[in-house]
Amino acid sequence: MSEEEEKIHIPKWDVVEDLFNTVSDHIDKMFTEKKANFIEIDIAMMMIGEKIRQEKHFVYSQMEKQQDAEESEPKDTKNTHFYG
């Protein structure tokens, strides 16, 4: 595996922290301004979790299609043309 491929799998912790802080601040605001209770917050977080799982499934299926397409391509393409 190349160095570039390895970097893809390292989380960008600054992005993770920013997202967490944004969500946490918004949850606090929902408790105070909208008088949301823990059940409503929990349902919303469950819906967000489901959305993330759906996106992950979509990405994995796209990766699988791409991998299948790469495997089905001919390995040796030189001199495969009729006049080539």
N, C-alpha and C positions, 0 to 999 in steps of 0.2 A: 504494500500500500504506500502510495507516495505521501510526501509531507503535506501536500495540499489537501488530499483526501482525509488525512488525520485531523487537520484543522477544522474541517466541517463539523466534526462531532463534539467539539469543545464548546460548551455553552458560553454565550456572551453574558457574563454575570452582571455587568452594568445594565443591560437590557432587562434581565430577570428582576433585578432589584428595582428598577424604575417602574416596571409593570406591577410588581407587588405593591409598591408604595402607592401607585395611582389607584389600584383596586381597593387597597386598604383604606385610603382616604375617602374614596367614594362610598364604601360601606359605612364608614363612620358618619358621613353626611346623610346617608339614607336613614340611619338610626335616629339622628337628631332632627333633621328637617322633615322627613317624610313619615317619621314615627314607625318605620318598618320594624317588624319583629324578627326573631331569629329564624322562624319557619320560612318567612318570605325570602330572607337572605339565603337560607340554605337551598331553597328551590331554585333561586336564580343561579347560585353557584353550581348546582347539579346540571342546569341547562347549559351553562358555560362549559362544564366538563364534557357533556355530550357533544357539543359543537366541536370541541378540540378533538375528541375521538373520531368524529366524522371527517374532519380535515386530515387527521393522521391516516385514516383508512384510504382517503382519496389519494394522498401523496404516495402511500405504499403501493396502491394499485397502479398509479402512473409510473412509478419506478419499475414495477414488475413488467408492465407493457414495454417500457424502454429497453429493459434487459432482454426480454424475449425478442424484440426487434433486432437488437444488436447480435444476438446469438443466431438469428435466422439469416443474417447477411452473409454472403459468400466471403470466405477468408481470403482467397486469392482472386483479386479482381483484374490482374493484368492479363492481357490477351484473351479476354472473354468476349470482346466485341467481334462481330462478324468480319469487319474490314480492318481490325485493329492492330 
